[in-house]
Amino acid sequence: MDLALFICLYSFFLIVFCLNIFEDTKFSGVETSPIQVIFSEY
């Protein structure tokens, strides 16, 4: 696989993943950043 293509796809899914977490925390009323949510999950 082309490295540039892999990086683009990885970045795209990472952004979508973070946006989904941000939407979940926003609608649940929790004022936390996506990074804090990611670390709290693991």
PyMOL Python script that loads the backbone (N, CA, C, O; Angstrom):
from pymol import cmd

cmd.read_pdbstr("""\
ATOM      1  N   MET A   1       0.855  -1.202   0.000  1.00  0.00           N
ATOM      2  CA  MET A   1       0.000   0.000   0.000  1.00  0.00           C
ATOM      3  C   MET A   1       0.888   1.250   0.000  1.00  0.00           C
ATOM      4  O   MET A   1       1.937   1.283   0.645  1.00  0.00           O
ATOM      5  N   ASP A   2       0.454   2.254  -0.722  1.00  0.00           N
ATOM      6  CA  ASP A   2       1.200   3.506  -0.763  1.00  0.00           C
ATOM      7  C   ASP A   2       1.167   4.177   0.608  1.00  0.00           C
ATOM      8  O   ASP A   2       0.112   4.269   1.236  1.00  0.00           O
ATOM      9  N   LEU A   3       2.314   4.638   1.061  1.00  0.00           N
ATOM     10  CA  LEU A   3       2.410   5.212   2.402  1.00  0.00           C
ATOM     11  C   LEU A   3       1.586   6.487   2.531  1.00  0.00           C
ATOM     12  O   LEU A   3       0.933   6.713   3.550  1.00  0.00           O
ATOM     13  N   ALA A   4       1.622   7.314   1.495  1.00  0.00           N
ATOM     14  CA  ALA A   4       0.859   8.574   1.546  1.00  0.00           C
ATOM     15  C   ALA A   4      -0.637   8.296   1.643  1.00  0.00           C
ATOM     16  O   ALA A   4      -1.353   8.967   2.385  1.00  0.00           O
ATOM     17  N   LEU A   5      -1.101   7.307   0.892  1.00  0.00           N
ATOM     18  CA  LEU A   5      -2.519   6.953   0.932  1.00  0.00           C
ATOM     19  C   LEU A   5      -2.902   6.431   2.306  1.00  0.00           C
ATOM     20  O   LEU A   5      -3.972   6.754   2.823  1.00  0.00           O
ATOM     21  N   PHE A   6      -2.030   5.624   2.898  1.00  0.00           N
ATOM     22  CA  PHE A   6      -2.285   5.082   4.228  1.00  0.00           C
ATOM     23  C   PHE A   6      -2.384   6.200   5.255  1.00  0.00           C
ATOM     24  O   PHE A   6      -3.268   6.182   6.112  1.00  0.00           O
ATOM     25  N   ILE A   7      -1.481   7.173   5.173  1.00  0.00           N
ATOM     26  CA  ILE A   7      -1.494   8.288   6.127  1.00  0.00           C
ATOM     27  C   ILE A   7      -2.767   9.113   5.976  1.00  0.00           C
ATOM     28  O   ILE A   7      -3.358   9.546   6.965  1.00  0.00           O
ATOM     29  N   CYS A   8      -3.186   9.328   4.725  1.00  0.00           N
ATOM     30  CA  CYS A   8      -4.413  10.103   4.493  1.00  0.00           C
ATOM     31  C   CYS A   8      -5.632   9.378   5.056  1.00  0.00           C
ATOM     32  O   CYS A   8      -6.475   9.993   5.710  1.00  0.00           O
ATOM     33  N   LEU A   9      -5.725   8.085   4.806  1.00  0.00           N
ATOM     34  CA  LEU A   9      -6.863   7.313   5.310  1.00  0.00           C
ATOM     35  C   LEU A   9      -6.844   7.263   6.834  1.00  0.00           C
ATOM     36  O   LEU A   9      -7.884   7.400   7.478  1.00  0.00           O
ATOM     37  N   TYR A  10      -5.653   7.067   7.409  1.00  0.00           N
ATOM     38  CA  TYR A  10      -5.538   6.994   8.865  1.00  0.00           C
ATOM     39  C   TYR A  10      -5.949   8.320   9.504  1.00  0.00           C
ATOM     40  O   TYR A  10      -6.662   8.347  10.507  1.00  0.00           O
ATOM     41  N   SER A  11      -5.484   9.417   8.904  1.00  0.00           N
ATOM     42  CA  SER A  11      -5.832  10.738   9.435  1.00  0.00           C
ATOM     43  C   SER A  11      -7.329  10.980   9.331  1.00  0.00           C
ATOM     44  O   SER A  11      -7.942  11.527  10.248  1.00  0.00           O
ATOM     45  N   PHE A  12      -7.919  10.569   8.203  1.00  0.00           N
ATOM     46  CA  PHE A  12      -9.350  10.767   7.999  1.00  0.00           C
ATOM     47  C   PHE A  12     -10.161  10.020   9.055  1.00  0.00           C
ATOM     48  O   PHE A  12     -11.068  10.586   9.666  1.00  0.00           O
ATOM     49  N   PHE A  13      -9.829   8.739   9.268  1.00  0.00           N
ATOM     50  CA  PHE A  13     -10.581   7.961  10.258  1.00  0.00           C
ATOM     51  C   PHE A  13     -10.336   8.474  11.676  1.00  0.00           C
ATOM     52  O   PHE A  13     -11.226   8.419  12.524  1.00  0.00           O
ATOM     53  N   LEU A  14      -9.121   8.975  11.929  1.00  0.00           N
ATOM     54  CA  LEU A  14      -8.823   9.504  13.257  1.00  0.00           C
ATOM     55  C   LEU A  14      -9.658  10.754  13.532  1.00  0.00           C
ATOM     56  O   LEU A  14     -10.165  10.937  14.639  1.00  0.00           O
ATOM     57  N   ILE A  15      -9.798  11.617  12.514  1.00  0.00           N
ATOM     58  CA  ILE A  15     -10.600  12.832  12.670  1.00  0.00           C
ATOM     59  C   ILE A  15     -12.072  12.473  12.877  1.00  0.00           C
ATOM     60  O   ILE A  15     -12.742  13.039  13.741  1.00  0.00           O
ATOM     61  N   VAL A  16     -12.568  11.529  12.075  1.00  0.00           N
ATOM     62  CA  VAL A  16     -13.967  11.109  12.213  1.00  0.00           C
ATOM     63  C   VAL A  16     -14.199  10.508  13.595  1.00  0.00           C
ATOM     64  O   VAL A  16     -15.227  10.758  14.223  1.00  0.00           O
ATOM     65  N   PHE A  17     -13.237   9.713  14.063  1.00  0.00           N
ATOM     66  CA  PHE A  17     -13.345   9.089  15.383  1.00  0.00           C
ATOM     67  C   PHE A  17     -13.425  10.147  16.475  1.00  0.00           C
ATOM     68  O   PHE A  17     -14.251  10.053  17.383  1.00  0.00           O
ATOM     69  N   CYS A  18     -12.561  11.153  16.380  1.00  0.00           N
ATOM     70  CA  CYS A  18     -12.554  12.218  17.387  1.00  0.00           C
ATOM     71  C   CYS A  18     -13.829  13.048  17.326  1.00  0.00           C
ATOM     72  O   CYS A  18     -14.354  13.468  18.357  1.00  0.00           O
ATOM     73  N   LEU A  19     -14.327  13.285  16.111  1.00  0.00           N
ATOM     74  CA  LEU A  19     -15.557  14.059  15.977  1.00  0.00           C
ATOM     75  C   LEU A  19     -16.738  13.298  16.566  1.00  0.00           C
ATOM     76  O   LEU A  19     -17.621  13.899  17.177  1.00  0.00           O
ATOM     77  N   ASN A  20     -16.758  11.981  16.387  1.00  0.00           N
ATOM     78  CA  ASN A  20     -17.840  11.177  16.954  1.00  0.00           C
ATOM     79  C   ASN A  20     -17.812  11.235  18.475  1.00  0.00           C
ATOM     80  O   ASN A  20     -18.861  11.338  19.112  1.00  0.00           O
ATOM     81  N   ILE A  21     -16.627  11.170  19.057  1.00  0.00           N
ATOM     82  CA  ILE A  21     -16.504  11.257  20.511  1.00  0.00           C
ATOM     83  C   ILE A  21     -16.952  12.635  20.983  1.00  0.00           C
ATOM     84  O   ILE A  21     -17.633  12.759  22.001  1.00  0.00           O
ATOM     85  N   PHE A  22     -16.562  13.678  20.231  1.00  0.00           N
ATOM     86  CA  PHE A  22     -16.935  15.039  20.607  1.00  0.00           C
ATOM     87  C   PHE A  22     -18.445  15.208  20.569  1.00  0.00           C
ATOM     88  O   PHE A  22     -19.017  15.846  21.453  1.00  0.00           O
ATOM     89  N   GLU A  23     -19.096  14.650  19.562  1.00  0.00           N
ATOM     90  CA  GLU A  23     -20.555  14.736  19.468  1.00  0.00           C
ATOM     91  C   GLU A  23     -21.209  13.989  20.630  1.00  0.00           C
ATOM     92  O   GLU A  23     -22.182  14.467  21.214  1.00  0.00           O
ATOM     93  N   ASP A  24     -20.665  12.807  20.965  1.00  0.00           N
ATOM     94  CA  ASP A  24     -21.240  12.020  22.064  1.00  0.00           C
ATOM     95  C   ASP A  24     -21.141  12.772  23.383  1.00  0.00           C
ATOM     96  O   ASP A  24     -22.100  12.810  24.153  1.00  0.00           O
ATOM     97  N   THR A  25     -19.971  13.377  23.648  1.00  0.00           N
ATOM     98  CA  THR A  25     -19.801  14.079  24.919  1.00  0.00           C
ATOM     99  C   THR A  25     -20.643  15.345  24.948  1.00  0.00           C
ATOM    100  O   THR A  25     -21.127  15.746  26.007  1.00  0.00           O
ATOM    101  N   LYS A  26     -20.822  15.975  23.795  1.00  0.00           N
ATOM    102  CA  LYS A  26     -21.603  17.210  23.750  1.00  0.00           C
ATOM    103  C   LYS A  26     -23.073  16.911  24.029  1.00  0.00           C
ATOM    104  O   LYS A  26     -23.731  17.629  24.781  1.00  0.00           O
ATOM    105  N   PHE A  27     -23.580  15.843  23.415  1.00  0.00           N
ATOM    106  CA  PHE A  27     -24.995  15.526  23.600  1.00  0.00           C
ATOM    107  C   PHE A  27     -25.274  14.920  24.970  1.00  0.00           C
ATOM    108  O   PHE A  27     -26.405  14.978  25.452  1.00  0.00           O
ATOM    109  N   SER A  28     -24.258  14.342  25.599  1.00  0.00           N
ATOM    110  CA  SER A  28     -24.470  13.781  26.931  1.00  0.00           C
ATOM    111  C   SER A  28     -24.314  14.853  28.008  1.00  0.00           C
ATOM    112  O   SER A  28     -24.577  14.608  29.186  1.00  0.00           O
ATOM    113  N   GLY A  29     -23.876  16.062  27.582  1.00  0.00           N
ATOM    114  CA  GLY A  29     -23.771  17.161  28.522  1.00  0.00           C
ATOM    115  C   GLY A  29     -22.490  17.174  29.320  1.00  0.00           C
ATOM    116  O   GLY A  29     -22.373  17.914  30.297  1.00  0.00           O
ATOM    117  N   VAL A  30     -21.517  16.359  28.915  1.00  0.00           N
ATOM    118  CA  VAL A  30     -20.252  16.324  29.636  1.00  0.00           C
ATOM    119  C   VAL A  30     -19.269  17.272  28.963  1.00  0.00           C
ATOM    120  O   VAL A  30     -19.007  17.167  27.765  1.00  0.00           O
ATOM    121  N   GLU A  31     -18.729  18.198  29.749  1.00  0.00           N
ATOM    122  CA  GLU A  31     -17.786  19.179  29.193  1.00  0.00           C
ATOM    123  C   GLU A  31     -16.365  18.628  29.278  1.00  0.00           C
ATOM    124  O   GLU A  31     -15.599  19.009  30.164  1.00  0.00           O
ATOM    125  N   THR A  32     -16.016  17.732  28.359  1.00  0.00           N
ATOM    126  CA  THR A  32     -14.666  17.174  28.342  1.00  0.00           C
ATOM    127  C   THR A  32     -14.142  17.209  26.916  1.00  0.00           C
ATOM    128  O   THR A  32     -14.914  17.142  25.959  1.00  0.00           O
ATOM    129  N   SER A  33     -12.831  17.313  26.780  1.00  0.00           N
ATOM    130  CA  SER A  33     -12.228  17.326  25.456  1.00  0.00           C
ATOM    131  C   SER A  33     -12.161  15.900  24.921  1.00  0.00           C
ATOM    132  O   SER A  33     -12.139  14.952  25.707  1.00  0.00           O
ATOM    133  N   PRO A  34     -12.126  15.727  23.593  1.00  0.00           N
ATOM    134  CA  PRO A  34     -12.034  14.383  23.016  1.00  0.00           C
ATOM    135  C   PRO A  34     -10.812  13.625  23.517  1.00  0.00           C
ATOM    136  O   PRO A  34     -10.866  12.406  23.684  1.00  0.00           O
ATOM    137  N   ILE A  35      -9.708  14.333  23.757  1.00  0.00           N
ATOM    138  CA  ILE A  35      -8.495  13.646  24.222  1.00  0.00           C
ATOM    139  C   ILE A  35      -8.709  13.056  25.607  1.00  0.00           C
ATOM    140  O   ILE A  35      -8.276  11.936  25.877  1.00  0.00           O
ATOM    141  N   GLN A  36      -9.377  13.800  26.492  1.00  0.00           N
ATOM    142  CA  GLN A  36      -9.643  13.289  27.836  1.00  0.00           C
ATOM    143  C   GLN A  36     -10.565  12.079  27.772  1.00  0.00           C
ATOM    144  O   GLN A  36     -10.406  11.130  28.540  1.00  0.00           O
ATOM    145  N   VAL A  37     -11.528  12.111  26.855  1.00  0.00           N
ATOM    146  CA  VAL A  37     -12.444  10.983  26.718  1.00  0.00           C
ATOM    147  C   VAL A  37     -11.697   9.757  26.220  1.00  0.00           C
ATOM    148  O   VAL A  37     -11.940   8.644  26.686  1.00  0.00           O
ATOM    149  N   ILE A  38     -10.774   9.962  25.262  1.00  0.00           N
ATOM    150  CA  ILE A  38     -10.011   8.832  24.727  1.00  0.00           C
ATOM    151  C   ILE A  38      -9.185   8.184  25.833  1.00  0.00           C
ATOM    152  O   ILE A  38      -9.154   6.959  25.951  1.00  0.00           O
ATOM    153  N   PHE A  39      -8.514   9.008  26.646  1.00  0.00           N
ATOM    154  CA  PHE A  39      -7.688   8.444  27.714  1.00  0.00           C
ATOM    155  C   PHE A  39      -8.539   7.791  28.795  1.00  0.00           C
ATOM    156  O   PHE A  39      -8.088   6.848  29.446  1.00  0.00           O
ATOM    157  N   SER A  40      -9.747   8.269  28.996  1.00  0.00           N
ATOM    158  CA  SER A  40     -10.598   7.678  30.027  1.00  0.00           C
ATOM    159  C   SER A  40     -11.178   6.348  29.567  1.00  0.00           C
ATOM    160  O   SER A  40     -11.609   5.536  30.386  1.00  0.00           O
ATOM    161  N   GLU A  41     -11.189   6.124  28.235  1.00  0.00           N
ATOM    162  CA  GLU A  41     -11.728   4.870  27.719  1.00  0.00           C
ATOM    163  C   GLU A  41     -10.751   3.720  27.923  1.00  0.00           C
ATOM    164  O   GLU A  41     -11.167   2.569  28.054  1.00  0.00           O
ATOM    165  N   TYR A  42      -9.437   4.028  27.951  1.00  0.00           N
ATOM    166  CA  TYR A  42      -8.452   2.953  28.011  1.00  0.00           C
ATOM    167  C   TYR A  42      -7.754   2.888  29.354  1.00  0.00           C
ATOM    168  O   TYR A  42      -6.894   2.032  29.561  1.00  0.00           O
TER     169      TYR A  42
END
""", "prot")
cmd.dss("prot")
cmd.show_as("cartoon", "prot")
cmd.util.cbc("prot")
cmd.orient("prot")
